[in-house]
Amino acid sequence: MSTPSSPLPDPGDPAERARWLRDQIWFHNERYYNDDDPVISDGQYDALMRELRDLEAAHPELRSAGSPTQIIGGSASDRFPQVQHPIPMLSLANAFSRDDLEAWHRRVTDLLDGQPFSMVAELKIDGLAVRLVYRDGAFVLGATRGNGQTGEDVTNNLREVRSIPRQLVGNFPPELEVRGEVYLPLESFERMNEERARNGETLYANPRNTGAGTIRQLDPEVVRDRNMEIWVYSLNDTGDVPMPAGHWEALARLRSYGFRVNEANRVFDTIDEVCDYYDRMLEQRHDWSYEADGLVVKVDSLTQQNALGFAGREPRWAIAYKFPAERAVTHLLGIDINVGRTGILTPQAILQPVIVSGATVRHASLHNEGDIHRKDIRVGDMVEIERAGDVIPQILAPIHYRWRQYFPVFQMPDHCPECRTRVIRSERTVKLKGQEQTNITHRCPNSACPAQFFESLKHFVARNAMDIDGLGEKWCRILIDHKLVSDVSDLYSLTCEQLTALGRMGDKLATRILANIEASKRRPLARILFALGIQHVGAEVAELLAGRYASIDDIAVAPAEEFKEIDGVGYEIARSINEYFANEGNQKTIAGLRDAGVQLWQELAPVDESAQPWKGRTFVVTGALSSMTRREAESKIKALGGTTSSSVSSRTYRLVAGVSPGSKRVTAERLGIVVWDEDEFLYFLQAPFVVDNEVNEKDPETPSETSAFGQELTQGSFLIGFL
């Protein structure tokens, strides 16, 4: 069998290219379905399959019944008894763009002769597809998909998945067959890797492979210990039970029997509504307690589904609209060392370029030496990388081949790579998800280190700081190299003659840069505080400080204990602020900014306490909200005087929990923090005078904060059109 490193075929020979693609896909099918150890990302696999499908469409003579485009998944393992599926477990066609989805919608419309149809959109869970069989309400069989026709009997293992009911409830039929996706929750996956790291063991690569491998364990206790879960997504028509009219109704029926059906599922009438929902889910995907890699869009009507039928191995009535790939496998070419604005030395991976989430990735974060050693990352490795949302790409884990034992173990340098000053190494024990972990940092103590100032200058002129448009990374480097700027305050004494003398900068650009420098003198105090680059003072903490103090001078003389009174400012931040303003070099910078005319003070408007009933209270928003994004929810909280945090603690006032809130809800309930669902949150936005769970006497009709309230709202007892 071919391997991913086999020679490429002649691109001008379609038959040779098709043969090579089939070999590649069969190899990766084996690694994914049977070994649970893929060596390429889903996106790279999809690209191979898409190319083969296009090649067979252009050259029909190359298509055969044995092609992977016509066959589903892998083969069933001989470690378990094999099970025939009376109704094949088919795979889905993929859409990778809105154009692809709209093309599918047009095909369905044409095949239905223009009949209108509704669509059900479901999250596509990244797990292991299984078939469950019940007789007289008792769970009697559980099987994997296998090759679609034949799967593995893993009933004993699936009995240990707590959300698979062993006995149905309600008015269930004598025999029932359902399908769902078994998955490993992210919290369980992270806990397993933390334990493996403590024991010096190789880390698991990702939840999907680990979860699929768990279900194929011969010991059911392993499944129980790993807290596997399931979402059920299909009620099969076995011919023995009257079926509902549509898929949406079938999901409701499954829920009534006691199955776990994802609350994020929605039904829509138009493709525009589906696309809008896709965009919302894409934005919220990192708030879930599980991994999902797209939406599955299905025609709702079962009558219309039957009319549409199948095309090869795929139903015409459904399609998977994939999220942009966030993970990929590539080659680690080297490890570079960056020096940050605080002197911290950070290793950075140099990668063979690869496309992840629609962007070409050449570098990835490695955090610190301890992180590299915990993951056992070595130059020369094939590594799995992740680019989640706008987060800087990071290496999740290496792929362990036999020959990697000869790769050298990475060591941080003893001297700063920029100024050759001897590096200070320090160790610090921190708690990560309840477990102690040693973080090792390396810092250049030379405050005159050119690399530190370069990073500080880039940060100072950035859009979310002083927003000096035109002064990008290139010009920051040129200004430093020409010794025009050695302190950020020097920016305010630059002249047009100095800039145009640099070469490649004309009068127009120089004039624009100087105008933007002048405009930056009137930036809000919070932006200035953030631009100074005080350690641990990000944009949110800068806003908190600006909400309390009228000027930088007031902040400079405030004691650490005073800072700690601000909700969201702890000991480390308070100490860091005091240390910054005690430094003589930083005092010189502040004086230079003041002399240049930068406004280091603000008028604090009088606070209308009656308009800020949530002042002093910290909220955490988690999960997917249907009526607004998480950022919009946080903005509404702040408008009422509240603050928001990304983590739950004993200081949290309320947790606002949307769909799939994950571990944050568990933490809140353990700490006794009141949890609002979305409907309760919408109500209390209108009635924010509720204080500490006591009903204000001005409004004795305020309902109690219970889950039953949400049911009342959904039945129409409360109008939420104000949002």
C-alpha positions in Angstrom: 0.0 0.0 0.0 1.2 3.5 -0.8 2.2 5.8 2.0 2.0 9.6 2.2 5.7 9.8 1.3 5.4 7.8 -2.0 6.6 9.6 -5.2 4.1 11.9 -6.9 2.6 10.6 -10.2 2.9 12.3 -13.6 0.4 15.1 -13.3 -0.3 14.9 -17.0 -1.6 11.3 -16.8 -5.1 11.2 -15.3 -5.1 7.4 -14.8 -1.8 7.5 -12.9 -3.0 10.4 -10.8 -6.3 8.6 -10.0 -4.4 5.5 -9.0 -2.1 7.5 -6.7 -5.0 9.3 -5.1 -6.9 6.1 -4.4 -3.8 4.6 -2.8 -3.3 7.7 -0.7 -7.0 7.7 0.4 -7.0 4.0 1.3 -3.9 4.5 3.4 -5.5 7.4 5.2 -8.8 5.5 5.6 -6.9 2.8 7.4 -5.1 5.2 9.7 -8.4 7.1 10.5 -11.1 4.5 10.7 -9.2 1.4 11.9 -6.1 2.7 13.7 -7.6 5.9 15.1 -4.3 7.5 14.3 -4.5 9.8 11.2 -1.4 11.5 9.8 -3.2 14.2 7.9 -5.9 16.7 8.8 -9.6 16.3 7.8 -9.1 19.3 5.5 -6.1 17.6 3.7 -8.1 14.3 3.4 -11.1 16.2 2.0 -8.8 17.8 -0.6 -7.6 14.4 -1.8 -11.1 13.0 -2.0 -12.4 16.2 -3.8 -9.6 15.9 -6.4 -10.4 12.2 -7.0 -14.1 12.9 -7.3 -13.4 15.8 -9.8 -11.0 13.6 -11.8 -13.5 10.7 -12.1 -16.2 13.2 -13.1 -14.0 14.5 -15.9 -12.9 11.0 -16.9 -15.9 8.6 -16.3 -13.8 5.7 -17.6 -11.6 5.9 -14.4 -14.6 5.4 -12.1 -15.0 2.0 -10.6 -17.1 0.3 -7.9 -13.9 -0.2 -5.8 -13.0 3.5 -5.8 -13.0 5.2 -2.3 -15.5 7.7 -3.8 -18.0 4.8 -3.9 -17.2 3.1 -0.6 -17.8 4.4 3.0 -15.2 4.6 5.7 -12.8 1.7 6.6 -13.3 -2.0 7.4 -14.6 -3.6 10.5 -12.0 -4.7 13.0 -11.6 -8.5 13.7 -11.2 -7.7 17.4 -15.0 -7.4 17.7 -17.9 -9.5 16.2 -19.0 -8.1 12.9 -22.6 -6.7 12.4 -24.5 -6.2 9.2 -26.4 -2.9 9.0 -29.9 -3.5 7.5 -29.9 0.1 6.4 -26.4 1.2 5.3 -24.7 3.9 7.3 -23.9 6.3 4.5 -21.5 9.2 4.4 -22.4 12.7 3.3 -21.3 15.0 0.5 -19.3 18.0 1.7 -19.8 21.7 1.1 -16.7 23.9 1.8 -18.2 27.3 0.9 -21.5 29.1 0.6 -21.4 28.6 -3.1 -21.2 24.8 -2.6 -24.2 24.9 -0.2 -26.3 27.0 -2.5 -25.4 24.7 -5.5 -26.7 21.7 -3.4 -29.9 23.7 -2.6 -30.5 24.5 -6.3 -30.0 20.8 -7.2 -32.5 19.7 -4.5 -35.0 22.4 -5.7 -34.7 21.1 -9.3 -35.1 17.5 -8.3 -38.3 18.4 -6.3 -39.7 20.3 -9.3 -39.6 23.6 -7.4 -41.6 22.3 -4.3 -40.7 24.4 -1.2 -38.9 22.5 1.5 -37.7 23.1 5.0 -34.2 22.2 6.2 -32.9 21.0 9.6 -29.4 22.2 10.5 -27.5 20.1 13.0 -23.9 20.5 14.4 -21.6 17.9 12.8 -20.0 16.3 15.8 -16.4 15.2 15.4 -16.7 11.7 16.9 -17.5 8.1 16.0 -20.8 7.2 14.3 -22.7 4.4 15.9 -26.0 2.5 15.4 -28.1 1.6 18.5 -30.9 -1.0 18.5 -33.6 -1.3 21.2 -36.2 -4.0 21.7 -39.1 -3.5 24.1 -37.2 -0.3 25.2 -34.0 -2.2 26.2 -30.7 -1.5 24.6 -29.6 -4.7 22.9 -27.0 -3.7 20.2 -24.5 -1.0 19.5 -22.3 -1.0 16.4 -19.8 1.2 14.7 -20.2 2.3 11.1 -17.3 0.3 9.7 -17.5 0.3 5.9 -21.2 1.4 6.0 -22.4 -2.2 5.3 -20.6 -4.0 8.1 -19.6 -2.6 11.5 -18.2 -3.8 14.8 -20.4 -5.0 17.7 -19.3 -2.7 20.6 -22.4 -3.1 22.7 -20.6 -3.7 26.0 -18.5 -0.6 25.5 -21.5 1.6 24.5 -23.3 0.4 27.7 -20.7 2.4 29.6 -21.6 5.7 27.8 -23.7 7.4 30.4 -25.9 9.3 28.0 -26.9 6.2 26.0 -30.1 5.1 27.8 -30.2 1.4 28.7 -34.0 1.6 29.0 -36.2 3.9 27.1 -39.0 6.0 28.6 -42.4 7.2 27.3 -44.4 5.7 24.5 -41.6 3.9 22.6 -42.2 1.3 19.9 -41.4 -2.5 20.3 -38.3 -2.2 18.2 -36.3 1.0 17.5 -33.1 1.8 15.7 -31.3 5.1 16.0 -28.0 6.6 15.1 -25.7 9.0 16.8 -22.2 10.3 17.3 -20.2 9.2 20.3 -17.5 11.6 21.4 -15.0 12.4 24.1 -15.8 15.7 25.9 -13.0 18.2 25.7 -12.7 18.3 29.5 -12.1 14.6 29.7 -9.6 14.8 26.9 -7.6 17.6 28.6 -7.7 15.7 31.9 -6.3 12.6 30.3 -3.5 14.5 28.7 -2.6 16.3 31.9 -2.3 12.9 33.6 -0.2 11.6 30.8 2.1 14.6 31.0 2.6 14.1 34.7 3.5 10.5 34.1 5.9 11.4 31.2 3.8 9.6 28.6 3.1 10.6 25.0 0.1 13.0 24.8 -3.0 12.0 22.8 -3.3 14.0 19.6 -7.0 15.0 19.6 -10.4 14.1 21.1 -11.8 12.4 18.0 -9.0 9.8 17.6 -8.8 9.2 21.3 -12.6 8.8 21.6 -12.8 6.5 18.7 -10.0 4.4 20.1 -11.7 4.3 23.5 -14.9 2.7 22.0 -12.7 0.1 20.4 -11.0 -0.8 23.7 -11.5 -4.4 24.8 -12.0 -3.3 28.4 -15.4 -1.5 28.9 -14.1 0.1 32.1 -11.8 2.3 30.1 -15.0 3.7 28.4 -16.6 4.3 31.7 -13.5 6.1 33.2 -13.3 8.5 30.2 -16.8 9.8 30.5 -17.8 9.4 26.8 -21.0 11.1 25.6 -23.4 10.8 22.6 -25.6 13.1 20.5 -28.4 11.1 18.8 -29.3 12.5 15.3 -31.4 10.0 13.4 -34.5 7.7 13.8 -34.3 4.9 11.3 -37.3 3.7 9.3 -37.2 -0.1 9.9 -40.6 -0.6 8.4 -42.1 -1.7 11.7 -43.0 1.7 13.2 -45.1 4.6 11.8 -42.6 7.3 11.1 -43.2 11.1 11.7 -43.7 13.4 8.8 -40.3 15.0 9.1 -36.8 14.8 10.6 -37.5 17.7 13.0 -40.4 15.8 14.5 -38.3 12.6 14.6 -35.7 14.4 16.8 -38.5 15.5 19.2 -39.7 12.0 19.4 -36.2 10.7 20.1 -35.9 13.3 22.9 -39.2 12.0 24.4 -37.8 8.5 24.6 -34.9 9.7 26.7 -32.2 10.2 24.0 -29.8 13.1 24.2 -30.5 15.3 21.2 -28.4 18.5 20.6 -30.2 21.6 21.6 -28.3 23.6 19.0 -30.3 22.0 16.2 -32.6 24.3 14.2 -35.1 24.2 11.4 -35.1 26.8 8.6 -37.1 27.6 5.4 -34.4 29.4 3.4 -30.8 28.8 2.5 -30.0 32.3 3.7 -31.2 31.4 7.2 -29.0 28.3 7.1 -25.9 30.4 6.1 -26.6 32.9 8.8 -26.8 30.1 11.4 -23.6 28.6 10.1 -21.8 32.0 10.6 -23.1 32.1 14.2 -22.1 28.6 15.0 -18.7 29.2 13.4 -18.2 32.1 15.8 -19.3 30.1 18.8 -17.6 26.8 18.1 -14.9 27.3 20.8 -17.5 27.7 23.5 -18.7 24.2 23.3 -17.7 21.3 25.5 -17.1 19.1 22.4 -15.6 19.4 18.9 -17.8 20.0 15.9 -16.5 20.5 12.4 -19.5 21.9 10.6 -23.2 21.7 10.0 -25.2 18.8 8.6 -28.1 20.3 6.6 -31.0 17.9 5.8 -34.3 18.2 3.9 -36.9 18.0 6.7 -39.8 16.1 5.0 -39.2 12.3 5.0 -41.5 12.1 1.9 -39.2 14.5 0.1 -36.1 12.6 1.3 -37.5 9.4 -0.2 -38.2 11.2 -3.5 -34.6 12.6 -3.6 -33.0 9.2 -2.9 -29.2 8.6 -3.1 -26.3 9.2 -5.4 -23.7 6.5 -5.0 -22.8 6.4 -1.3 -24.4 9.7 -0.5 -28.0 10.9 0.2 -29.1 13.7 -2.1 -31.2 15.2 0.7 -28.4 16.0 3.1 -25.0 17.7 2.9 -22.2 18.5 5.4 -21.3 22.2 5.4 -17.8 22.0 6.8 -16.1 24.6 9.1 -12.7 25.8 7.8 -10.1 23.3 8.9 -8.4 24.4 12.1 -5.9 21.5 12.3 -3.3 20.2 9.9 -0.2 18.0 10.0 3.1 19.4 8.7 6.9 19.2 9.1 8.7 21.1 11.9 11.7 22.6 10.2 13.2 24.4 13.1 12.7 26.3 16.3 13.5 30.1 16.4 13.7 32.3 19.5 11.8 35.5 19.8 12.5 38.2 22.4 9.4 40.0 23.6 8.9 43.5 24.9 9.3 42.3 28.5 12.5 40.4 27.7 10.8 36.9 27.8 12.4 34.5 25.3 9.7 32.5 23.5 10.4 29.6 21.2 8.6 29.7 17.8 8.2 26.8 15.5 9.2 27.2 11.8 6.9 25.0 9.8 6.6 23.6 6.3 3.9 26.0 5.0 0.4 24.5 5.3 -3.1 25.9 4.9 -5.2 26.0 8.1 -8.5 27.8 8.5 -8.0 29.4 5.1 -4.6 30.9 6.0 -1.1 29.7 5.1 0.7 28.9 8.4 4.5 29.1 8.5 5.0 29.6 12.2 3.4 28.3 15.4 3.7 29.2 19.1 5.6 26.9 21.4 5.0 28.9 24.6 8.1 27.9 26.6 10.7 25.2 27.2 8.5 23.3 29.6 5.7 23.1 27.0 8.1 21.7 24.4 9.4 19.1 26.8 6.0 18.1 28.1 4.8 17.5 24.5 8.3 16.0 23.5 8.5 18.2 20.4 11.7 17.8 18.4 13.0 19.5 15.2 12.3 17.1 12.3 9.0 15.9 13.7 5.7 15.7 11.8 3.4 17.8 14.1 -0.3 18.5 14.4 -1.0 22.2 14.5 -4.2 24.1 15.4 -5.4 27.5 14.5 -8.6 28.1 16.5 -10.4 31.3 15.4 -8.0 34.2 15.5 -5.6 32.5 17.9 -1.9 32.2 16.9 -1.3 28.7 15.6 0.1 26.2 18.1 1.5 22.7 18.0 -0.8 20.2 19.7 1.5 17.2 19.6 4.1 15.4 17.5 3.3 12.3 15.5 5.5 9.6 16.9 7.4 7.7 14.2 10.2 5.2 15.0 13.0 7.2 13.7 12.2 10.4 15.7 14.2 8.9 18.7 17.3 10.2 16.9 16.1 13.8 16.8 17.9 16.0 19.4 15.9 17.2 22.5 15.4 21.0 22.4 17.3 23.3 24.8 16.8 27.0 25.3 19.9 29.2 24.7 22.0 30.5 27.6 22.3 34.0 26.0 19.9 36.4 24.4 20.0 35.8 20.6 19.7 39.6 20.1 22.1 41.3 22.5 24.1 38.3 23.8 23.2 39.1 27.5 23.2 36.1 29.7 19.6 34.8 30.1 18.0 34.5 33.6 16.1 31.2 34.0 13.3 31.0 36.5 10.8 28.3 37.5 7.3 28.9 38.8 4.6 26.4 39.9 1.1 27.3 38.7 -2.2 25.5 38.9 -3.7 24.6 35.5 -7.2 23.1 35.6 -6.6 22.1 39.3 -3.2 20.5 38.6 0.2 21.9 39.6 2.5 22.5 36.7 6.0 24.0 36.6 6.5 26.8 34.1 10.0 27.6 33.1 10.8 31.1 31.7 13.9 32.6 30.2 14.3 36.4 30.3 16.8 38.8 28.9 17.5 41.3 31.7 18.9 44.0 29.4 16.3 46.7 29.2 18.3 48.2 26.3 18.0 45.1 24.3 17.0 46.2 20.8 14.6 43.3 20.3 12.6 44.3 23.4 12.2 47.9 22.2 11.2 46.8 18.7 8.4 44.7 20.2 7.4 47.6 22.5 7.3 50.1 19.6 5.1 47.7 17.4 2.7 47.3 20.3 2.6 51.1 21.0 1.6 52.0 17.4 -0.9 49.1 16.9 -4.5 49.7 16.0 -5.9 48.7 19.3 -3.3 50.8 21.2 -2.3 54.3 19.9 -3.5 53.5 16.4 -0.8 55.2 14.4 -1.7 54.0 10.9 1.2 53.8 8.5 3.8 52.8 11.0 3.8 49.1 10.5 6.4 46.6 11.5 8.7 47.5 8.6 8.8 51.2 9.4 9.2 50.6 13.1 12.4 48.6 12.3 13.7 51.3 9.9 13.1 54.1 12.5 15.1 52.1 15.1 17.9 51.2 12.7 18.3 54.9 11.7 18.4 55.8 15.4 15.4 58.2 15.0 13.5 56.5 17.8 14.9 55.0 21.0 11.9 55.6 23.2 8.2 55.6 22.2 8.0 59.3 23.1 10.5 60.0 20.4 7.7 59.4 17.8 6.2 62.8 18.7 9.4 64.7 17.7 9.7 63.2 14.2 9.7 65.6 11.3 8.7 65.3 7.7 12.3 65.9 6.6 13.5 63.0 8.7 10.9 60.6 7.4 11.3 61.4 3.7 15.1 61.1 4.0 14.6 57.4 4.9 14.1 56.5 1.2 11.0 54.7 -0.1 8.8 57.1 1.9 7.3 60.0 -0.1 5.8 63.2 1.2 2.3 61.8 1.1 3.0 58.9 3.4 5.2 61.0 5.7 2.5 63.6 6.0 -0.1 60.9 6.8 2.0 59.3 9.4 2.7 62.6 11.2 -1.0 63.4 11.1 -1.8 60.1 12.7 1.0 60.6 15.4 -0.6 64.0 16.2 -4.1 62.5 16.4 -2.8 59.8 18.8 -2.2 62.4 21.4 -5.9 62.5 22.2 -6.5 58.7 22.5 -8.6 57.6 25.6 -6.7 56.9 28.8 -7.4 53.2 28.5 -5.8 53.0 25.1 -2.7 54.8 26.4 -2.4 52.5 29.4 -2.7 49.5 27.1 -0.1 50.9 24.6 2.5 51.3 27.4 2.8 47.6 27.5 2.6 47.1 31.2 3.0 43.4 32.0 -0.4 41.7 32.7 -2.3 44.9 31.7 -4.3 44.0 28.6 -7.1 46.0 27.0 -9.7 44.8 29.6 -7.6 45.6 32.7 -6.7 49.0 31.1 -10.5 49.7 30.8 -11.0 48.8 34.5 -8.2 51.2 35.5 -9.5 54.0 33.4 -12.9 53.5 34.9 -11.4 54.1 38.4 -8.7 56.8 37.9 -8.6 60.2 36.2 -5.0 60.2 35.1 -1.8 58.2 34.7 -0.4 60.2 37.6 -3.1 58.9 39.9 -2.3 55.3 38.8 1.4 55.8 39.2 1.1 56.7 43.0 -1.7 54.3 43.9 -0.8 51.4 46.2 -1.2 47.8 45.2 -3.9 47.2 47.8 -6.0 49.9 46.1 -5.8 48.2 42.7 -6.8 44.9 44.2 -10.1 46.4 45.2 -11.1 46.5 41.5 -12.9 43.4 40.5 -10.7 41.7 37.9 -7.4 43.0 39.2 -5.5 40.6 41.3 -2.1 40.5 43.1 0.1 39.8 40.1 -1.5 42.7 38.1 -1.3 45.1 41.0 2.4 44.3 41.6 3.2 44.6 37.9 1.6 48.1 37.7 3.6 49.3 40.8 6.8 47.9 39.4 6.2 49.6 36.0 5.8 53.1 37.4 8.7 52.6 39.8 11.1 52.0 36.9 13.2 55.1 36.1 13.2 54.3 32.4 9.4 54.1 32.3 9.1 57.4 34.3 11.3 59.0 31.6 8.9 57.6 28.9 5.8 59.1 30.7 7.6 62.4 31.1 8.4 62.4 27.4 4.8 61.7 26.4 3.6 64.5 28.7 6.1 67.0 27.2 5.0 66.0 23.7 1.4 66.9 24.5 -0.1 63.4 24.9 -3.2 63.7 27.0 -2.5 61.5 30.0 -5.7 62.4 31.9 -9.5 62.3 31.4 -12.6 63.8 32.7 -14.4 61.1 34.8 -18.1 61.6 34.2 -20.3 61.3 37.2 -21.7 57.8 37.5 -25.5 57.4 37.6 -25.8 54.6 40.1 -29.5 54.0 39.2 -28.4 53.2 35.6 -25.8 50.7 36.7 -27.6 48.2 38.9 -25.0 45.5 38.2 -22.0 47.6 39.2 -19.5 45.5 41.1 -20.9 42.2 39.8 -19.0 39.9 37.5 -20.7 37.8 34.9 -19.5 34.9 32.8 -21.2 34.1 29.5 -20.7 30.6 28.0 -22.3 28.4 25.4 -24.2 29.3 22.3 -26.9 32.0 22.5 -29.6 32.1 19.8 -30.6 35.8 20.1 -27.2 37.4 20.2 -23.4 36.7 20.1 -21.5 36.3 23.3 -19.8 39.7 22.7 -23.2 41.4 22.4 -24.3 39.8 25.6 -21.2 41.0 27.4 -21.8 44.5 26.0 -25.3 44.5 27.5 -23.9 43.5 30.9 -21.3 46.2 30.8 -24.0 48.8 29.9 -25.7 48.0 33.2 -22.5 48.5 35.1 -21.4 44.8 35.3 -18.1 43.3 34.3 -17.4 40.1 32.5 -14.8 37.4 32.9 -13.8 34.4 30.8 -13.5 32.0 33.9 -15.8 31.1 36.7 -14.6 31.8 40.3 -16.1 32.4 43.7 -16.4 36.0 42.7 -18.7 35.3 39.8 -22.2 36.8 40.4 -24.1 34.9 37.6 -23.2 32.5 34.9 -25.2 33.1 31.6 -25.4 29.6 30.0 -26.4 29.1 26.4 -26.5 25.8 24.6 -23.6 23.4 25.5 -22.0 25.5 28.3 -19.5 22.8 29.1 -17.3 22.7 32.2 -18.1 26.3 33.2 -21.6 25.3 34.2 -20.3 22.4 36.3 -17.9 24.7 38.1 -20.6 27.3 38.7 -22.9 24.7 40.2 -20.1 23.3 42.4 -19.5 26.8 43.7 -23.2 27.5 44.3 -23.3 30.3 41.7 -26.8 31.0 40.1 -27.0 30.0 36.5 -29.2 31.9 34.1 -30.4 30.3 30.9 -30.8 32.6 27.8 -34.5 33.3 28.5 -33.8 34.3 32.1 -30.9 36.5 31.0 -33.2 38.3 28.5 -35.7 38.9 31.3 -33.2 40.3 33.8 -31.8 42.6 31.1 -35.3 44.2 31.3 -35.5 43.8 35.1 -31.9 44.5 36.2 -33.0 45.7 39.7 -33.0 42.1 41.0 -30.2 42.2 43.7 -28.5 39.2 45.2 -31.4 36.8 44.3 -33.8 39.0 46.3 -36.8 40.5 44.4 -36.9 44.2 44.6 -40.0 45.5 46.3 -40.6 47.7 43.3 -41.4 44.7 41.2 -42.9 41.9 43.3 -43.9 40.0 40.2 -40.4 39.2 39.2 -40.3 35.4 38.6 -37.9 33.2 40.4 -34.6 32.3 38.7 -35.4 28.7 37.8 -35.2 26.7 34.7 -39.1 26.6 34.7 -39.0 30.3 33.9 -37.4 29.6 30.6 -40.2 27.2 29.8 -42.8 29.9 30.6 -41.0 32.3 28.2 -40.9 29.9 25.4 -44.7 29.4 25.7 -45.2 33.1 24.9 -45.6 34.6 28.4 -42.9 37.1 27.8 -42.1 39.4 24.9 -38.5 39.6 23.9 -38.8 41.7 20.8 -37.0 44.5 22.5 -33.6 43.1 21.6 
